[in-house]
């Protein structure tokens, strides 16, 4: 999945984690968008990147290698710049400067509600 950030930059999210299939091979790289590297001869699996929803790397198929954790998620809200968002106290988020008639708010952690006026 991809999204356009408030500055017009393309950001990738939800990359898949890699696996590893042999005791003599290194794990593969994770997918674009935060996927973690698979475990292999050189080490343990790597977790997905935070705030991308990327999958964790697959575990080694020998020596009981555990897989990496998935990356934490992200919520991206795009709305008309005529609206004002209120982010609940339990949420961590940022709002970029208006661009092209829209604002973009990114929420990276927490539990709560948002509202617009």
N, C-alpha and C positions, 0 to 999 in steps of 0.2 A: 504494500500500500504506500502511496506517496501523498504528500500534501505540500502546499505552497505556503511558506512562512510569511510573516508580515512584511518582510523586505523583498518578497518576490523570489526568495531562494527555494529551490526544490529540496524537500526533506523526505527521506525514506523511513518507513516504519514497518514493523512486523516481519523482519527477515527471519528465515528459517535457520535452525541450528544444524550444524553438520554432524555427521556420524564418523565412525571409524570401523573398518572391517577386518583388520589383520594385526597380529602382534608385531609385524615388521613394518607397518606403515604409520606415518603421522596422521593425525586427524585432519580433515579438510577444513577450509575456512568456512565460517558461517555466511549466510546470505546477506546481501545488502539490506540495510534497515535494522541492524542491530543483532543479527544472529551470532551465536557463540561458536567458537572453534570446537571441533570434536576432540575427545581424548585420544591419545595415541602413545607411541613409544616415548615421546618427549615430555609427556605430562598429562595432567588431568584435563577434563573437559572444562570449557570456559562458559561462564554465565552470559546470557544475552545482555545487551546494553540497556542500562536504566533509561526509563522514559521513552522507550521505543516499542515495547511489546515484542521485542525480538526473542526468538526461541533459544533455549539453552543448548549447548553442544551435547551431542550424544556421548554416552559413556563408552569406555573401551570394552571390547568383547572378551577380554582376558583380564586376569588379575583383579576382577571385581571393580572395575572403574565405574564410578558413578557419573551420571550425566550432570551437566550444568543447569542451574536454575534459569528460568525464563526471565527476561527483562521486565521491569515494571511497566505498566501501561501509561498511556497518555490520552487526553481528550483535547481535541482542537475544535474550537467553536468560531465560526465565521458569521458575522452578522452586520447589518447596516450600521454605518458610523453615526447615524442619527439616534441610535439606542445606547443606553448606559447599562452596563452589566454590574450586578452585585454578586460577588463571590462569597459564599458562606464561610463563616469563621473556621470551619474544619478543613477547608481546602487550601492547597498551595497552587497559586496560579499567577500568570502575568498576562498583561494586555499590551499588544504592540500599538504603535502610532497608526492612526487611520491611513489607509492607502486605497485609492481607487473606489472610494465610497463604502469601504468596509473596514471593520476592526477584526482582529484575530486574537482570541484569548486561548492560552494554553494552560491546562490543568494537569499537574504531574503527581499529585499525592492528596490523600485525605478522603474524607467522607462528608457529604453535605449537599447543599442545593445551590443553584444559581438562578437568578431572575434578571429580567430586563425591564427597563422603564423608558 
